[in-house]
Amino acid sequence: MKSSKFLMILPVLFLSNLFVQATTLNTIAADPESGIYLTAADYKNNQLHLAGDLSTNNKLRLNDFFGGKTLTVSHKGQNHEFSKDSIYGYRDKHGSDYRLYKSYSTPYKILENGKIVIYEIKQPGNKQNGFKPLVRYYFSDGADGEVYLLSLDNLKKSFKDQPAFDIIDANFQTDYDLTKYDNYHHMFRINKLLAKI
């Protein structure tokens, strides 16, 4: 009697296991697309050129060795080379967006596109900081605006004679305060406050 109950339960367990496996396979995220943004408008509209993912063997090379001035996209087996000063930026294989700006040797990672666009640059550390990467934050007023170090002085200069100036002046005392993240709203606090105007 016990063996017949076991034999009846066995197919149910087998089928439920198959269902769990199928559900798991369907929820695995696809590789993020990589490609280039020719213009700031392309970035704003999320319009990647030569877009592809790892399954299509899309590869992006920054050619940074010795300050290379070109970027190469391998797309569908063909290499396409671009001068870094002729494009806005790119999305890497991890789905992170970068802007190329002025010197074009250091890409600015775009952290947030709000009232201001916030970027970061990581550089290798040194003995003084225990070889931890040095992180610097930058901003621009809009995706195609000039890029400045994220500081109170630079923000106040950029927004003088505008309502944003009063918000910045009233809510931030140090440069470090500008990098605070609002976990509840999932955005930088500066952009949360500036979104009110």
C-alpha positions, 0 to 999 in steps of 0.5 A: 500500500505504501509503495503504491502511494509512493508511485502515485506521488513520484510523477507529481514530484517529477512534473513539479521539478520540471515546472520549476526548472522551466520557470527558472530558465525563463527568468534568466536575464539576457545579456545586456546590449552593448554598442555606441551612442553617436550623439547625446540625443541617441543616449537620451533616446536609448538608441544604440548603434551597432547594438548586440549582446554576447550571444551575437558576439558583440565586442567593444575595445577602447584601444586605451593603450598609449592614449588611443584615440579610437574605439572599435566595435566588433559587430557580426564579425566585422570591425567598425572603428570610430574616432572617440571625439566623433561619438557621444559614448558607449554601453559596455557588455555589463549594461553600463553607459559611458560618456566620452568627453574632451580628452576622450582618454577617460570615459565618464561612467553615467550613474544617473540622468536626472536634472543633472547627469552624474558621472564617476571616474575610478582611478587606481589607488596608491599607498596613502589610501591602501590601494583602494580605487579613487572615485571622483564624481562629476556632473553636467547640466543635461546629457550634452552639457559641459562636465564639471567636478561635482562640487558645491562651488561648481553647482552654484556657478552652474545654477546661479540666478536660478531656483536650483541655486537656492535648493543647493545652498539650503540643503548641502554644506559639503561636497561629500553631501552631494554624493548622498544617495536616496535609497527610498527613491533610488536616486541621488539626493541632489537630483531628488531635490532638483526634480521639484523645480 
